[in-house]
Amino acid sequence: MNTEASKKAFAEAQELIPGGVDSPVRAFSSVGGTPIFISEGEGGYLKDIDGNKYVDFVQSWGPLIFGHRDETIEAAVIDAVKHGLSFGAPTLAETELAKMVVDLFDSIDKVRFVSSGTEAVMSAIRLARGFTGRDDIVKFTGCYHGHSDALLVQAGSGAATFGNPSSPGVPADFTKHTLLAEYNNIESVKQCFADSNDIACVIIEPIAGNMGLVPADKEFLHELRELCDANGTLLIFDEVMSGFRATLHGAESITGVKPDIVTLGKVIGGGMPVGAFGARREIMAKLSPEGPVYQAGTLSGNPVAMAAGYAALTKLKANAKIIDVLNARAVRLVEGMKEAAAKEGIAMQVDTRGSMFGFFFNENPVKNFKDATQSDAELFAKFHAAMLDEGFYFACSLYETGFISTATTDAMIEDTIEASQRVFKAIKNG
Ligand SMILES: *Cc1c(COP(=O)(O)O)cnc(C)c1O
C-alpha cells in the first residue's frame, strides 16, 4: 500500500504542530509507522490522501455510531448551519437534547452541555466537591477522564502509552487530592476511605475503555455504591465513551447500580464537539447560575453541535435494537479473530459491550490496568501495521477500545477475520 502522501503530510505537520497531531494518540507512536492522513469518510470506510480505502474500526474514537456521513445527521447539521453557527444565547435545540438525555437516564433529572468529555468530567468533579464540601477524589488506575490536572494521574490510553502518567506541568499540589485505587479491587477502595475522611467523589468508567476494554464486575460496582453511601461520597459514572455505545440507558441499566452524577460525550454529539454532565435535581441545583458552583462556556450548547447530537440520539432511540445488532457483529468479529489467532498458537482475550470491542494478546484474563500491561505490545504493533496494510484501520494503541458502526457490514467483518488469519500466519512465520 502506497502512503507517500501521508508520509509527506506528516513531515510537514510536524514542523508546525507538536508531533504533527492535535491529540497524542493519533501520532502512532506506540505502534511505529506514520499516521494516515484522512481525506474523507464514507459509511464504514475511511479514505486517505493517497487514495487508499480502509474499514474503519476507530469511528473517530467512538462518536460515529452511524458511521461517516450519516444522511440524517448530515442533513440536521446543514439545516442548523443555515440558521447561524453560534449565538451565545439559549436555543430550543438545547432543551430538546436535554429532554432526550433526561428521558434515557434514570439518574439524570437535569443536564448541562459543554464542548468536550474533558470539560464534562472536570465540571462534574467541581460540582461533586461543591455539593459535598470535600476536597479528595478517588480514581482508578487505567481509567481516563480527560486531561484536566487533577485527573491526569495514572490515566490509561494516551497517557499510558506515553509512559508519563502524571504529566509535567501539573503541580503536585493539584493532584494531592487525587487518591488512586485499583479497578475491580474493592479492598483498594476501602483503603482510600481508610486514608481519607474527606472524599467528595469516586469517579469510574463503569465500562473502562481506555486501558483496552475492561468492564467492571457487577458485584464490584455494587460494593462501590455501598461504600460511597456509607461515607456520604458521590459516585460518578464517566460514560463519555460507553454512553449510547454499550446500552441506550447507561451502565446503570445493565448493572443495577445508580450513579449520583453521569458524564457523557462522544456519541452524544454525533461527531460534533459535545460533552455533558447530569445528576438528580438536588445536585444540579448547586450549579451556577442556580447555585454557587461556577461553570461556563462560550460555545456550550452550540446549536450545530446540538442538532447533530439530537439527530443521532433520536435515530438511536427509534431503533433501540441497533445496539444488540451491533453487538452480535462485534462478538463475531472478536471471536473470529480469536479463532484465527488460536490456529497460529496466539492467545487472545476478547470482550464486547454493545458496539464496543476489545482484544488483548494475553494468556490471562484482564481485570485491571496491571493485567493489561502484561499484554504483548510487540505483537500488537505487528498486528496493527499488517492489518493497516491490508486496509483495516484499528486503533493505534493496545490500550484503546475498538468501535463498529451501523455502516460496518457483516461482509466487512468477515473480510477482517480473513485478513487477520493471513496476518497471524505471516507474523507466526516470522
Ligand atoms: C474520551 C474520554 C474522555 C475525554 O473526552 P474528550 O472529548 O476527549 O475530552 C473522558 N472520559 C472518558 C471515559 C473518555 O473515553
The ligand as an ORCA input file, in Angstrom:
! r2SCAN-3c Opt
* xyz 0 1
  C     -12.732     10.340     25.599
  C     -12.972     10.303     27.072
  C     -12.892     11.457     27.866
  C     -12.410     12.771     27.328
  O     -13.254     13.278     26.351
  P     -12.666     14.372     25.309
  O     -13.858     14.729     24.489
  O     -11.579     13.679     24.560
  O     -12.157     15.499     26.116
  C     -13.239     11.369     29.204
  N     -13.618     10.197     29.738
  C     -13.713      9.067     29.008
  C     -14.165      7.803     29.661
  C     -13.367      9.073     27.658
  O     -13.389      7.944     26.956
*
